[in-house]
Amino acid sequence: MSIRSLRPTETLEIENSLSLVPRIKLNLTIYPSSFTVTKPIDEWKIKRALIDFLKTSLSVPITVPEEDVEVKRQRDLKKRKRDDPVASGTLHIWDLGFLDEGSEKGVEEEDLKGLENKFLEWRKYLVDKMDGIELNLEGVKFRLSVAVPTSDDFEGMKKAWEEFYAFGNRGGYSRGARQEPDTIVLRGVPSRWFAEPRVSSKPSMLVTHTIFSTFGKIRNLNVAEDDDLGKDANDDTGDLVSGLYCKIVVQFEKYRDFYDALKVLCGRSLQKQGSRLKADYEVNWDKDGFFRNSRNQGYEKNNRVSTMTAQHHRSEAPKRQHYSSRYSPDNGRPRRFKE
């Protein structure tokens, strides 16, 4: 089985005991129906109202555990502008088995396309049903706005890069060359999940390369600590220390590998075996030409390593690591898939 035959509801196991777990994630924004709200909203009551709605108002009732609905209220309502929300949050739906009903494991390409369309149509149906609903909490009314995160909208990203490259020479490509994206930018992944066990908590270039070689041959790879994102970390998870996130930029040799990798990364969360945390990363395609940027060219020359060098000099990642790769995914362990 190849990555291209992976169903949208199927978990992909990759290297380093990591899995990409499918889910539906929606961003929630809550506005008051009246502009006179001065008291903080009750997050628990909002969560219960949403959970009850999913149980009673959909064509297929959905039971969502309370911990899969997150609502954070705005702390100081007095500073809130007239059109600002009073709270925001996220909804995760992990149990997607009902979308697989009637399908078989070994699906053909046409059947897979049908499953993908079914997944997207149901997600759109869910957004349409929830967006704009009114929540009545003890006589105070609130309006809910619902949207799919940009990182989960593969078709939207595909349309964006097709338009980007349709207008002349973009992204630093030479004139006459076929213009297609080949680089993925991933933010918000836990650094220690990409580190060498018992060596360091910082991300390892070698480990990161091994993980992303699941998707194809890599031309360039850059790993950097993502301190800005870490400032917004949730300290209540108990599973990560604030600030220990990294940003990964991966350039594939082939457009098709880039395409397949981005498609698989969209609509999934990262999970480490033995951890309760499912990490919601941000993924997108590189429109800024990271590896073609003149600032990076000199850096690349000074940080180019071969397979043998990396294998003999396993070390923790500095603040930023960047090299051109000669690794081959053919030498790695076989890909594994899990229902």
N, C-alpha and C positions, 0 to 999 in steps of 0.2 A: 504494500500500500504506500502511495506517495502522498506528500503534503497536499498536492492538488486535488486529491480525492477525500480530503478531510471535511466532514460535515460541519456546518456552523454550530452544531450542538455538541461537538466531540472535543474531548480534552486531548491536547498534544503533550506528550512527555518528551522533554529535551534533556540535555546534559546537565550534570551537577545537581541531580535530584530536583530539578525544576519542572513545573508543569504550566502550560497555558490553559486556563480554565474558562470555558465559555460562560457568558452571562449576558443579560440585558441590563444596561445601566442607563438611568435617566437623571438628568439634572433638574432639581426642583427649585422654584423661586416662588415665594409666598408674599402677596401684596394684600394690604387691607382694602376691603370694599369701600370703607369709609376712611377719610383722611384724618379723622379725629382720634385714632387709636393712640393711646398714651401708655397703656400698660403692656409689659412684655408678654408675649404669647406663651402658652404652655406647650413645650415641644412634645411632651408625651401625648397630649390630646390631639395634636396635629398628626402624629404618627398613627394613633389609633384610628383616626378618621380615614387616613389613607389606606391602612390595612383593611378596614371594613369595606371601603369602596372597591378594592381589588377582589374581595370575597363575594360581593353581591352585585356588582354592576357590569361585569364582563361576560362575554359569550362563553368563555371557559373560565370559571372561578379560579383565582390564584391565591394560595395561602402563602403569605410572606412573613417570616419571623421578624419580630420587632427590631432585632439587631441589624437587619438588612435595610432598614429605613433610617436615614440620618437627617436630623433637622437641627440647624443651629440658628438661634435667634440673634438679631442685631442687638448688641449690648445696650446702646444708648439711643433710645427712640427719640429723645429730644433733639439730637443732632441729625436725625433722619430728614432728608429732603422730601418734599411732597410726593414725588414719584418713586421714591426708593422702596425696596421691599422691607418687610419686617423680619424675614427669615429666609434661609436657603438650605439646600441639602441634596441628598442623593437617594435613589432607590435602586437596589440590586435585586434581580431575579435570577437565582442560580438553578432552580429546578426547571429545566426546559424539555423534560422528557415528553411532554404532551405534543411537542412539535415533531417528534420522531415517530409518532404513531403511524403504522402502516409502511414504514420504510425499512429496508434491509441494510445490513452492514456493507456488503459489496455493491455499492451503488454505481451505476454508469454515469457518464458525464452529463447526459441529459437529465437523469434523475437528480443528480447533485445540484444542478442549476435550479431544478424545481424546489428542492429543499431550501436552497439559499433564498429563493424568492418568497417561500412560505415564511421563513424566519423574518425577512425584512418587512413583509406585509403585516405580520402579526405585531412587530415592533411599532410600525406606523399606526396600526389600529389602536394600540395601547396609548401612544402619544396623543392621538386624536381624541380618545375617550377621556383622558385625564386633563389635557390642556384646557384651561379656562373654567374648570369646575369650581363651584363655590363651596367652601367649607364653613359650616355654622358651628361655632364654638360658644355655647352658652349665650346665644343671642348676638355675638360678635361675628361678623362675616368676613371671610378672607377669600381671595381669588388665587388659584394655583396656575403657575406657568410651568410647562414641562418641555424639555428639549433633549435630543440625543447629543452626547458630547461629540465634539469635532473628531476626537481620536477614534470614535467608533463608527464614523461615517466613511467607509472605504470608497463608496461610489462618489461621494462628494469630493474626496481628495483626488480620485482619479480624474474627475471632470476638471478640477483645478489645475492639475499638472498638464493635462491635454491642452487647456486654454493657454497656459503659461508658455508652453513650447510651440504653440501654433503661430506666434507672432515673431518671426525673425530669429535672430541669433540670441538665445537667452542662456543664462547660467554658465557662461564662460566656455562654451563649446566652440570648436573651430568651425569656420564657415564650410558648409557642405556636409558636415557630419550629421548623422541622424541624432536628433535631439530627444532624449528620453531620460527620465530620472533613474538613478541607480543607488541612491543613498537614503537611508532611514535614520531619523533622529528619535531617540528614546530617552524620555526624562521620567524621574520619579521612581526608579527601581532601587531597592535596598542595596547599598554598596557591598554589604557582607555576603549577599547571595552570589556575588560575582568575585569573591575573594578566594584565595587558596586556604583551605581549612588548616587550622593550627599554625598558620604562618602570619596572617594579618587580617584585619577587618576591612582593609582598603581593597578596592576592586583590582583584580589581576588582569593584565592584558591577555595572558595565556588562557585563563579560564573563560574570559569573555569571548575570545576568539573561538574556543572550542564550542561554546554554547551557540553562537550565531552561525557556525559552520553547518549546523543542522539544516539551514535554509539554502546553502550553496557556497560557492567559492567566493572568498572575500578579497577585495583589492586593497582597501584601506580601512583602518579601525582607529577610533579615538575614544578614550575613556577619561572622564573628568569628574571630580567631585562636584555635586550640584548643591552648593550651600544655600543659594537663594530659595530653592524649592524646600529645603529642609527646615527653613524658618517657619513654614506653615504646617509642619508635621503635627500629627495628633499625638500628644504625649500619653493619651489614655489607652493606646493600643497595647502597651506593655511589651511589645514585640520588637520595637525599633527605638533607637535613641535618636532624638531630633537632630537633623543635620547629616545623617549617614545615608545620603542618597547620591546617586551618580547619574551622569548624562553620558549616553553612548551614541556615537555616530558610526554607522556601518555603511561602507560602500561596497556593493557587490560587483563582481566582474560582469554579470549578465543581468540585463533588464528583467528577464523572466524570474530570476531568483529574488530580485528586489520586489517584484510584483507579488509573488507568492508569499514572501515573508511579511510584507505589509498587510496583506489580506488576512493572514492568520493572526497577526498581532492585534488587528482591529476586533473589537468586541470580545476581548478576553482579558483576564487578570492573571498575574503571575503568582504562583504559589510554590513554596519550598516544602519538601517532604519533612514532616515533623513540626511544621509551624502552622498556627491557626490563622495567621495573617494571609489575606489575599491582596497583593499590591496592585493598586490602580495606577498604572503608568500613563504617561502621555506619549503618543506616537504620531509621527508625521513624516512627510517626505521633505528632503532638503532642497529648498528653493534658493538658498543663498550661496550655493557652491562652496561648501565648507572646505573640501579638499582641493578646490581650485583657487581658493583665496590666496593671494600672494603672501599673506602673513604666515600661512601654513606650509608653503612650499619649502622654505629654508628649514623649518622645523622638521619637516618630513625627512629631509636628507640626513639630519643629525640623529634621527630616531628610527631609522630603518633597520629591522632585524630579520634574520632568516629563521626558519623553523629550528635549526640546530642551535642557534644562539638562544632562542627563547627557551628551549628545552633544558639547556645547561645553565641558564641563569634565571631561574624562577625567583622572582622577587615581587614585593608588594608594589602597587601602583603609586606613583607620585601624584601630585596634584592633577597633572594631566599627562596622559600617555597617548602616543600617536605613532603608528608605523604602517608601512606598506607590507602586506602579507604575502607569504608564499605557501601558506598552509593549504592542504587539500582535504576537503571533507571526506574524500574517499578512504582516508586512513583512519577516520574516526569510528566510534562505535555506531552500530546501526540505529536508525530512528525507531522510536517505539511509540505506539499509539494506545490510548486508553479510553475506554468508553466513559 
